[in-house]
Amino acid sequence: AWTHANQQNAAAAGPRPEPATDLTDGQWIRLTRLQSEYKVKLATFANRQRAYAELAVWVRSTVDKTYLGNTTSKSDLRTIVRDLKSSLAPSEDEQKEEARLRYRQVLAQTKRVKPEDWLVAWNKAKLEGERHKIAELEGQSALNDFLTALSAFDATWASQQKVQIMNNKKFGLKMDVTLRALGELFHEHVRSTRMTSKMADSVFAVSEATQSHCPCGLPSSKHRWKPVDCAAVQIAINGESKDGRRANSSRVKTCKEALKQAKWKSLMDTVKGSAATAKLDQREDKGNPRKHGDFAGLTIDTNGLPSGTTDAVFAALREKHPLYNSTIYDGGATTHIVNDKSLLTDIREAVETDYVMIGEGSLKVEARGTRRMENVLDGEDGRNT
């Protein structure tokens, strides 16, 4: 301090002070603090230097030597990275085009995805598009495109929003409708619908019990057979099904509760009567065994075959075949499908990637095995032999 003051004004600086032989308490405190700060700064510098060195090694080991040779510096990592970015990284126009394509792709990918997952992907693409100021996020067309995509999840909700926007514009109501606001509204709609319906698969699925035409509660979309032919109904009423089929215990329990309602009385009478008729037929078969010959499942008009018309084939059975509600039997393949593992023997668990494609959807295969079809068709020894 004295040296600096002496250089500025020697007269004012005065004589050189005597060297300190000891430090005051205040000076010791300051020295201790400076030493502690130095240790912290030294450790911070060492960590940064180590990270910098590791990053430099990574750059030199992963970047082609030809590209490294074209950089203006061979040692300064910041300069090397800046040069590589300017020469190899996508330009602003290229990044903008990628953002546009990615946003359009998200709008089109609405199949086989939950609305929550789709909203996450859409919001990510929207934020990237906003950063590059893409045209797809501007104006009325952006709102229309978004609502059109949402119609794949809930067409009614999307249509209502479109009508509301049109009415606001028609009557001059100044309401600032944005993509962000619509996204938040739809997210709230999804959450509230899930809470109301208590369904985990889709916000548009309806309650099984209210939409089923059968007391077992299975949705009509999955319940293709009549209630009188339902195994759960037969077990709930008669204790067993006519053809030995089994049903999930929860479905049987649901069925028993629903059958307490008066609207199912006629169904109960029909199922009970059907069981009594079946037992009577079995007794008649035992008392007077009949020999049944072969039966024709279909007849073919050979004259019509060359023209390729479907009118050349006629079904010979008036009723549904005995396996119609338990087995998809493919006579031209080696694999058939059943809806109950108990119908199989030699059961083995299916692999994780085993699926059956159905239209635009798919079903997970739970197990594989051998299907034994016994006591289903009438044979020479009587009914169902």
N, C-alpha and C positions, 0 to 999 in steps of 0.2 A: 504494500500500500504506500509506504514512504517513497519507494523508488518511483512509482507512478506519479506521486505528488511532486517529487523533486524534478521530474522531467517537465512537468507542466509549469511549475513556478518554484524555483529553487529557494527564493527568499521566503516564501510563505511556508515551504516544507520544513524549514529549520534543520537542525543537525540530525544525523542518522541516530535513531534510538538504539539503546543498548539491546543486544540479543536477550531474549527471554530465557531465564535459567529454569523457570518452572511455569506451569500453566495454572490459570485461575480455575475455580470450580466451574464457572460458566464456559470457559474454553474446553475443559475436559468433557462437559456434557455435549457441547457442539461437536467435538471430535468423535465421540462415541456414536452420535446420531449419524454423522457422515460416514463412518465406517459401516454401520448397519445398512444405510442406503446403498453404499457401494457393493456390498455383498448381494443385495437383492438385484441391483442392476446388472451385476456380473452374471448371476444365475439366469436372469431373463435374456441377456445377450447370448449366453451359451445355448439356451434352448432354441432361440431363433436361428442362431448360426447352425445348429445341428439340423433343424428342420429345413433350412435353406440348402444345406449340403445334401440332405436326402432327396429333396426335390430336384436338385441339379443332377444327381445320379439317375433318378427316375427319368428325367427328360432325355438325358444322353443315352439311356438304355432302351427307350421306347421310340424315339424319333429317328427316322432314317438319317444316316450320316450325310446324304446328299442335301437334305433340307437344312441340317445343322450347318453345313458348309456354306450355305447361302446367307447366313445371318451376319449382321454387321459386327457382332461381338462374339468372341469365343469364350468369355469368362463371366460376363455380367448376365445373370439369369433373367433379370427383368427385360433387358434388351433382346435376349434370345426369344423369350416368350412373345414379346410384342411383335418381333419380326415374323415369327411363325404364324401368329394370329392374322397379321395383315396379309400374308401370302396364301394361307391355307384355309382360314375360317370362312364360312359362308358370308357373302355380302349382305347388306341390309335388305336389298331387294329379294335375295334368295331366302332369307329368314322370314320375310313377310309372306312370300309365296308358300313356304312350308306351313306357316301358321294358318293361312287361308285353307289349304288342303286338309290340314288336321282338323280344323273346325267343321268343315263340310263333312268329313268322314265321321265325326262324332254324331252329327245330326242324322246321318243315315244309319248308324249302328244302333237300332232300337229293338232288335229282336234278341230273344234269349238272354236278356239282361234285366236285373232288377232296377226299378226307377231310381232308387237311392244311388246305386253304383253308376248309373248313367249320368245322374246329376253331378257326381264328383268329376267324372271325365269331361262333361260339358263345361263345368266351371273352370277346370284347368285349361281347356282349350280356349275358353273365352278370355281368361286373364292374359294368356299368351297373345291372343289376337288383339286385345286392347293395347298391349305393349308395342305392337307393330302397327296399330291403327288400321286394321283391315276393314274393307268396305262391308263385309258380311255382318258387321256389328252395328251398322248405322241405319237409321231410318225405319220406316214402317215395315220394309221387307224383312228386316232382322227379326222383328216381333212375329211376323207371319211364319217365317221359317222355323222359329223356335216352337211356336204353338203347333205347327204341322208335325214336327217331330214328337211332341208330347201326345198327340192324338193316338200314337201307337200304344201308349200306356193308358190313357183315359180320354177317349174321344169326346165324351160329354163335357168334361171340364174344359178341354181345349176349345171346343166350340163356344161355350159360354163366355170365355175370355175374349174370343174374336168378336162375338156379338157386342160385348160391352165396350170394346175399343171402338168399334164402328159407330155405336150409338153416341159415345162421347164426342167423336169427331163430327157426327151428323148434327147434333144439337149444340155444338160449340162449347162443350164443357172442357175447360182447360185442366186436364189431368195428365201429369207427366208420368206415363207408363214406360218403364225401362226394362231391359232384359234382366237386370239384377232383381228388380222388384218381382217380375214374373217368376223367376227362378225360386225366389224365397217363398212366394205364394204357393207354388206347386210343391215345394218341399214340405210346407206346413200341411198342405192337403194330403200328401202321402202319409205323414205321421198321424194325422187325425183319423184318416180312413183305416189305418192299421190298428189303431187303438180301439176304434169302433167295432170293426169286424173280428178282431183278435185272430187274424190270419197271418201266418208268417211267410207265406209263399208269394202273395201278390196283393197289392192294394185294391185290385179289382175282383178278387175272388169273393164269392158270397158265402153266407153261412150254409154249411152242409145240411143242417137239419131243416132249414126253412125252404131250401131249393130242391130238396130231394123228393122224388115221387114215391119213395119207399121208406117205411118206418126205420130201416137200418141206418138212415142218415147219410148214405153214400151219395155224393153229388150226381145229378142226372147226367153230367158229361162223362162220368165213369160207370154209371149204372145203366148198362144197355139192355138189360133183361127186365121182364115184368116182375113186380113185387111177389107174385105168386110163385115164381121160379127162383126167388132169392134164397140162398142157403141159410142166411142169417134169420130170415123170417120163418122158414120151416123149422129150424132148430129152436127158435124162441117159442114157437107154438106147439110143435110136436116132439121136441127133444132131440130130433135128428132130421137130416135132410133125406129126400127120397132116394138120391143116388149116392149117398155116402160122402158128399162134399162137406168140407169143414169151413168155418167162418171165424174171423177174429173175435175173441171174447168181448172186446169193447164194442164191436158192432152188434153182437147178440144182446149185450146189456142195454145199449141204446135202443135196440128194437123192442125189447120187453117193456121199457118205459114208454115208448111211443104207442105201443099197442093198447095201452090203457085208455087212449082217446077213442071216443065213439066213432070217429070217421073211419077207423080201421076194422070195424066189426065185420063188415062183409068180407074183407080180406081174410080175417081169421076163420070165418065159416068156410070159405073156399079152400083154404089150406088144410083145414081139418078134414073136410070132405074128400079132398084129393088123397090124403094119407089113408083114409078108410078104404077108398076104392083100390088103391095100390095093394093093400093087405088082402083084400078080397080076391084080386086077380092072382096074387101069389098062391092063395089057398086053392083056387081053381086049377092053376097050373100043376100043383102037386097031386090033386085028385084025378085030373084028367090030362096027363102030359101030352102036349102037342108037338109035332115035328114041324118046324118052320124051315122053309127053304130059303134060298138066296133072295135078296131083295135088290131092286134097281134104284140106285141113288139118283140117276138122271138118264134121260133118253136123248139120242142124237138123231137128227134128221140128216142123213148123208147127202140128200139132194141139195140142201141149203149150205153145206159146208164150203163148196168151192167159191161161193159168192162172198164168204167171210162175214155173213150176217149173224148176229147173236141170237136171232130167232130160231136158229137151227138146234139149239140146246134147250131142253125142257126139264125142270125139276120134277122128280117123281114122288117126292115126299111133301105132304101137305104141311107138316109141322116142322119146327126147327129140329135139327139133328141133336142127339142126346149130349153132344159135347159143346154146344154152341156158347154156353155161358161159363165154360171153364178152360177150354183149349182152343188155341189157334192152330189148326192142323194144316200143314202145308205139304200136300202130297208130292210136290216137285222138289222138295228140299230135304235135308237131313236133320234140320232143327225145327222143333215146334215150340210153342209158347203156352205156358199155363199160368194161372193166377193164384196158385197155392202150392207151396213147396211140398205139402203132404201128398200131392198127386204124383210125386217123383220118388224113385228109388235110386240108390247109389248116389245120394246127394253130395255135392262138393261145392264149396263156396266159389262164386265167380270172382274173377280178377277185378281190380279197381277200375280198369278201363273198359269193362264189358257193358255195352249199351245196345239197345234196340232203337233204331231210328224210326220215328213215326211222323210222317209229313215233315214239318219244320221243327218238330220237337224230338225228344228222346226220352227213354225210360231206362233206369239203371237195372241191370240184371243181377238179382240177388244170389241165385244159385243155378247150378246145372245138374242134370241127372237124367235118368231113364224114365220115360212115361209109359206106365203099364195101364192099358185100357181094358179092364175086366168087367164082366157083367154089365155091359153097356148096350150091346145089340142083341136082338133075338137070334138064338141059334137053334140047332135041331133038337136040343133038349128042353126047349121052352123059352119063356120070356127072360130077357136079359141073361142069357147063358153064353 
